[in-house]
């Protein structure tokens, strides 16, 4: 990043086309960042709600932690989320075939944010290398 694009050897039409492609890429990146920020806000709100409800442990045994619908044997059975371990209803969770487990919608959104922001990559690198990033650069 930080290097300047030399368009001097291109015709005006070619330079215009390259500029449009770069601008489109910039716009797409900005939209993706905004989408990820919106998802982060939703996750934070849901996390706050879950934190409050988790203090009422008996409530999650009988009701979905997300929509607060009561669990019923056949109509609305409870499923435990693989990530947060809270009980959710079928409407508030999805089955993950690869992991053969249920994942609640907020945890699924959290995974999407982690993937979209490359957070998983940085966590992996941090776990493999003790000195990672600007924090460790000044220390020896």
Residue pairs with C-beta under 8 A, 6 or more apart in sequence:
5 18
5 22
7 14
7 15
7 18
7 19
10 18
32 116
35 116
36 113
36 116
36 117
39 109
39 112
39 113
39 116
40 113
42 106
42 109
43 106
43 109
43 110
43 113
46 66
46 106
47 106
49 66
50 65
50 66
50 84
50 86
50 106
53 59
53 60
53 65
54 60
54 65
54 86
59 65
60 86
60 87
61 87
62 70
62 71
63 69
63 70
63 71
64 71
64 76
64 78
64 87
64 88
64 89
64 91
64 92
65 86
65 87
65 88
65 104
66 88
66 89
66 92
66 104
66 105
66 106
67 89
67 91
67 92
69 76
69 89
69 91
70 76
71 77
71 78
71 87
71 89
76 89
76 90
76 91
77 89
77 90
78 87
78 88
78 89
79 87
79 88
79 89
79 90
79 93
79 102
80 86
80 87
80 88
80 102
81 87
81 88
81 93
81 102
81 103
81 104
81 107
82 96
82 99
82 101
82 102
82 103
82 107
83 103
83 104
83 107
83 110
83 111
84 104
84 106
84 107
86 104
88 102
88 104
88 105
92 104
92 105
93 102
93 103
93 104
93 105
94 102
94 103
94 105
94 108
95 101
95 102
95 103
96 102
96 103
103 111
113 119
114 120
122 132
125 132
126 132
126 133
130 136
131 137
131 139
